[in-house]
Amino acid sequence: MNRRVVLVVPFVGIMILVLYTRNQFNVVDPKVAAFEDTGSKSNMVHMSQKIMQMSTKPALITKKEVRFGKLATTKKPMKEKIEPVMETDWMALEEMPTHKQPENVLRSDWWTASAFIEIDFRKRPKDYKCRNMKNVGNWYLCQDKPYNLQKPCLVYSFGIANDFSFDDAMAKLGCEVHSFDPSMNKTAHVRNSSVSFHPIGLSNRVIKNFNPRHDIYVTDDQTWNMMDLLSIMDKLGHKNRDLDYLKIDVEGHEWSVIDYLLQTGLTSRIRHFSLEYHIFPDWPAKALYPNLLQTYKRLKEAGFYKYFTGLHPLDHRPKHFNIQADVCYVNVKYMMR
C-alpha cells in the first residue's frame, strides 16, 4: 500500500474525532462564565477577585448544562419558598394599598398576601358575567346554561345559624337539600320544606369530639361531630353523585376545606360553589396568609369563576385585621368532563 495513503487514514480519523468532540462539548472560559452569571457589567470589579482564584484552564461542559446563558447546577434545589404575590399579579390589579400602615407591616408577607385577596375582591368581583342570576334566600344562583339547575339536583348547605332561607328556596326549585350545622343544638330532622337537617360540622377529616373556638355563634363550650365531605356523602348515600350546589359558611374552616376539595379532586364534581371567606384578627395565624392566598388562587385554576362578590366591612389595623366576603362561583370546567 502507498505510504501516503497509510498516513492519511489515521489523520482523517483524528479530525472526525475532534469535530465530534467539538459538537458535544462547549469550551467555556471561566472568566466569561463568571461574567455571564452576574448578568451585569457593574459586577466586573467584584468578580475580578473571584476570577483570579479560578483555574485558567477552560472547563468542558455539555450543551445540556447550559441554560439561558448561565451554568446549570447539579446541586439539589432548595425547597421553594411560597411567594405570596407574583409581580404579574400586581400588574393585573394595582399597587398594593398602604392604608397608612408602617413600613415594617407593608413589607411583611402576611400584609402582601391579604392585600392581594382584598384587591381581587374589590377590582375583580366577577370572573364570569352571569346573565340570569337569581336570589335564593340570602345567596345567589346563576341559571345560565349549561350551569342552570333543575330537578333532580343535589344541594349541601353548611353553616345555617337558624337561617334556612337559602335551603328552603333551593328545595322549592325541586332540589334535594341537606343542611348542616352543629352549633344550633338541634337534632336531625326534616323541615316542612323537605330540607333535611344534620347536626354535623364540615372539616377536612373525621373528628368525633371537636371543641370549637368561641365566636358570635359559639359562646359556650361545645363538642361537635365533624366530618369531611366524602364521608358525609357516603353516609347519606351520595357517594357516586355530583353536588349541584355546595354552600359553606363555616367561620374560617373554609380554608382547610378548600384545600381538601382540591387535594381529593372533589372540585370536579361540584357545579356551583358559594362560600363566605373569613380572615379574623386572631385566626388563621398571619404566618399562614401566603398559604391562604395560594389556596384562593388554586380555586380559580380548578375552574371556579366568581359571578358575585359581596365584601363585608374591613379593618386594616394589624391587631384587629379582618376580611370577610361572600363569593359565588360556577365551575367552568364542570361541563368539560
C-alpha positions in Angstrom: 0.0 0.0 0.0 1.2 3.5 -0.7 2.8 5.1 2.3 0.9 8.4 1.8 -2.4 6.6 2.0 -1.4 4.9 5.2 -0.6 8.4 6.8 -3.8 10.0 5.6 -6.2 7.4 7.0 -5.3 7.9 10.7 -5.2 11.7 10.2 -8.8 11.6 8.8 -9.9 9.6 11.8 -8.4 12.1 14.2 -10.1 15.0 12.5 -13.5 13.2 12.7 -13.0 12.6 16.4 -12.1 16.3 17.0 -15.2 17.5 15.1 -17.4 15.1 17.0 -16.0 16.3 20.4 -16.4 20.0 19.5 -20.1 19.3 18.7 -20.7 17.5 22.0 -18.9 20.0 24.3 -18.7 23.7 24.6 -15.4 25.2 25.7 -16.2 27.7 28.4 -13.8 30.3 29.5 -14.2 30.7 33.3 -13.9 34.5 33.0 -16.8 34.6 30.5 -18.9 32.2 32.6 -18.4 34.2 35.7 -19.3 37.4 33.9 -22.4 35.9 32.3 -23.5 34.5 35.7 -23.5 38.0 37.2 -25.7 39.4 34.4 -24.3 42.9 34.8 -21.1 44.8 33.8 -21.2 46.6 37.2 -20.1 43.3 38.8 -16.9 43.1 36.8 -14.8 44.6 39.6 -16.4 42.4 42.2 -15.9 39.3 40.1 -12.2 40.0 39.3 -11.1 38.6 42.6 -13.2 35.5 42.1 -11.8 35.1 38.6 -8.2 35.2 39.9 -9.0 32.2 42.2 -10.4 30.1 39.3 -8.4 27.8 37.2 -7.1 29.3 33.9 -7.8 26.1 32.1 -11.1 26.1 30.2 -13.8 23.7 31.6 -15.7 21.3 29.4 -19.4 21.2 29.9 -22.1 19.5 27.8 -24.6 21.7 25.9 -27.3 20.3 28.1 -25.7 22.0 31.1 -26.0 25.5 29.5 -29.3 27.2 30.3 -30.1 30.8 29.2 -26.5 32.0 29.4 -26.0 30.5 32.9 -24.3 27.3 34.0 -26.8 24.8 35.3 -26.1 23.4 38.8 -26.2 19.8 39.8 -26.9 20.6 43.4 -30.3 19.6 44.8 -32.6 22.7 44.7 -33.7 24.1 48.0 -37.4 23.9 48.8 -39.2 26.8 47.1 -40.5 29.5 49.5 -44.1 30.3 49.0 -44.3 33.6 47.2 -47.4 35.5 48.5 -47.9 37.5 45.3 -46.2 37.4 41.9 -45.2 40.5 40.1 -47.6 39.8 37.3 -50.5 39.8 39.9 -49.9 43.4 40.7 -49.6 44.4 37.1 -53.1 42.9 36.6 -54.5 44.8 39.6 -53.0 47.9 41.1 -50.3 49.0 43.5 -50.6 47.4 47.0 -52.6 49.7 49.3 -50.9 51.0 52.4 -53.9 52.1 54.5 -51.4 54.3 56.4 -49.6 51.3 57.8 -45.9 51.5 58.9 -43.1 50.2 56.7 -42.5 47.0 58.6 -46.1 46.0 58.1 -46.1 46.8 54.4 -43.0 44.7 53.9 -44.5 41.6 55.6 -45.7 38.6 53.7 -49.0 38.5 55.6 -49.8 42.0 54.6 -48.9 41.4 50.9 -50.9 38.3 50.7 -54.0 39.7 52.4 -53.8 42.9 50.3 -54.0 40.8 47.1 -57.0 39.0 48.3 -58.7 42.3 49.2 -57.9 43.9 45.9 -59.1 40.8 44.0 -62.4 41.1 45.8 -62.7 44.8 45.0 -61.3 45.0 41.5 -62.2 41.6 40.1 -65.6 40.8 41.8 -66.6 38.8 38.7 -64.7 36.4 36.5 -67.9 35.3 34.8 -70.8 37.5 33.8 -74.0 35.7 34.8 -76.9 36.9 32.7 -79.6 35.0 34.7 -78.7 35.4 38.4 -81.5 34.6 40.9 -81.9 35.3 44.5 -82.2 32.1 46.5 -82.7 33.2 50.1 -79.6 35.0 51.3 -77.4 33.7 48.4 -77.4 33.7 44.6 -77.8 31.1 41.9 -76.6 31.5 38.3 -79.1 29.9 36.0 -77.2 30.5 32.7 -76.9 27.4 30.5 -75.1 25.0 31.0 -74.9 25.7 34.7 -78.7 26.0 35.3 -80.2 23.7 37.9 -83.4 21.7 37.6 -84.9 18.7 39.2 -83.3 16.4 40.2 -80.5 18.4 41.8 -78.5 17.8 45.0 -77.6 20.7 47.4 -75.4 20.7 50.5 -75.6 23.7 52.8 -73.1 24.1 55.7 -73.5 26.8 58.3 -77.1 27.7 58.9 -77.3 29.8 62.1 -81.1 29.2 62.1 -81.5 30.9 58.7 -82.9 28.3 56.3 -83.9 30.9 53.6 -81.4 29.6 51.1 -82.1 25.9 51.9 -85.8 26.3 51.6 -85.5 28.3 48.3 -83.4 25.5 46.8 -85.9 22.9 47.9 -88.6 24.9 46.2 -86.7 24.6 42.9 -87.1 20.8 43.3 -83.6 20.0 44.7 -82.8 17.5 47.4 -81.3 19.7 50.1 -79.3 18.8 53.1 -78.5 21.4 55.8 -75.6 21.0 58.3 -74.8 23.0 61.5 -73.6 21.5 64.8 -73.8 24.9 66.7 -77.6 25.1 66.7 -78.2 22.5 69.4 -80.8 20.8 67.3 -81.2 17.1 66.5 -81.5 15.7 63.0 -84.9 16.4 61.4 -86.8 17.1 58.2 -88.4 20.5 57.7 -91.8 21.1 56.2 -90.0 22.3 53.1 -88.4 18.8 52.7 -85.0 20.1 53.8 -83.1 17.5 55.8 -81.1 18.9 58.8 -78.0 17.3 60.2 -76.1 18.4 63.3 -72.7 17.8 61.6 -69.8 20.1 61.0 -67.6 20.2 57.9 -63.9 19.6 58.2 -61.1 18.1 56.2 -61.3 14.9 58.2 -63.5 13.0 60.7 -63.3 14.3 64.2 -65.8 12.8 66.7 -65.1 15.2 69.7 -64.2 18.6 68.3 -64.1 21.6 70.6 -64.8 24.8 68.5 -63.3 28.2 69.1 -65.7 30.8 70.7 -67.2 33.4 68.4 -70.5 35.2 67.9 -72.2 31.8 67.2 -70.5 29.8 69.8 -70.4 31.5 73.2 -70.1 28.4 75.4 -68.0 25.2 75.4 -69.4 22.7 72.9 -68.4 19.4 71.4 -69.1 18.7 67.7 -69.1 15.8 65.3 -67.0 16.8 62.3 -66.7 15.0 59.0 -65.1 15.5 55.7 -67.3 15.9 52.6 -66.6 12.4 51.1 -67.5 10.8 54.4 -70.7 12.8 54.6 -71.7 11.9 51.0 -71.0 8.2 51.7 -73.1 8.4 54.9 -76.1 10.0 53.1 -75.9 7.6 50.1 -74.4 10.2 47.7 -71.0 8.7 47.2 -71.4 8.4 43.4 -73.4 11.6 42.9 -72.2 15.1 42.0 -73.1 18.2 44.1 -75.1 20.7 42.0 -74.7 23.4 44.7 -72.3 23.4 47.6 -72.6 26.3 50.1 -70.3 26.7 53.1 -70.3 29.4 55.7 -68.1 27.8 58.4 -66.4 30.8 60.1 -62.8 30.2 59.0 -62.8 26.5 58.5 -63.4 27.0 54.8 -59.6 27.3 54.1 -58.8 23.8 55.1 -62.0 22.5 53.4 -61.0 24.1 50.1 -57.6 22.5 50.4 -59.3 19.2 51.0 -61.5 19.6 47.9 -58.6 20.4 45.7 -56.4 17.6 47.0 -59.1 15.0 46.7 -60.3 16.2 43.3 -63.8 16.7 44.5 -63.9 20.1 42.9 -64.6 18.4 39.6 -67.9 17.1 41.0 -69.2 20.5 42.1 -71.3 22.6 39.7 -71.9 25.7 41.9 -69.9 26.7 44.9 -70.7 29.6 47.2 -68.9 30.4 50.4 -68.1 33.2 52.9 -64.3 33.8 53.2 -63.1 34.7 56.7 -59.8 36.1 57.9 -60.2 37.0 61.6 -57.9 39.1 63.8 -56.6 36.0 65.6 -57.3 33.2 63.2 -55.9 31.9 60.9 -52.5 32.9 62.0 -50.9 35.7 60.0 -47.9 33.4 59.1 -50.4 31.3 57.1 -51.7 34.2 54.9 -49.4 33.4 52.0 -50.8 29.8 52.1 -54.3 31.1 52.1 -53.6 33.2 49.0 -52.3 30.2 47.2 -55.4 28.2 48.1 -57.5 31.1 46.9 -55.7 31.3 43.6 -55.8 27.5 43.1 -59.6 27.5 43.3 -59.7 29.6 40.1 -57.2 27.3 38.4 -59.5 24.4 39.2 -62.2 26.2 37.2 -64.2 28.2 39.7 -65.1 31.6 38.3 -66.7 34.3 40.5 -70.1 35.7 39.3 -70.8 37.5 42.6 -68.7 39.1 45.4 -70.1 40.8 48.4 -67.3 42.4 50.5 -68.0 43.0 54.2 -66.7 46.0 56.2 -62.9 45.7 56.7 -60.5 46.5 59.5 -56.8 47.1 58.4 -55.3 47.6 61.8 -52.8 44.7 62.3 -54.2 43.7 65.8 -57.8 43.9 64.5 -57.2 42.8 60.9 -60.4 41.4 59.4 -61.5 40.4 55.9 -64.8 38.7 55.1 -66.6 38.3 51.7 -69.5 36.3 50.3 -68.5 34.8 46.9 -70.5 32.7 44.4 -68.8 30.6 41.8 -69.7 28.5 38.8 -67.4 25.7 37.8 -66.5 26.4 34.1 -64.7 23.0 33.9 -67.6 21.0 35.2 -69.2 20.7 31.7 -65.9 19.8 30.1 -65.5 16.4 31.8 
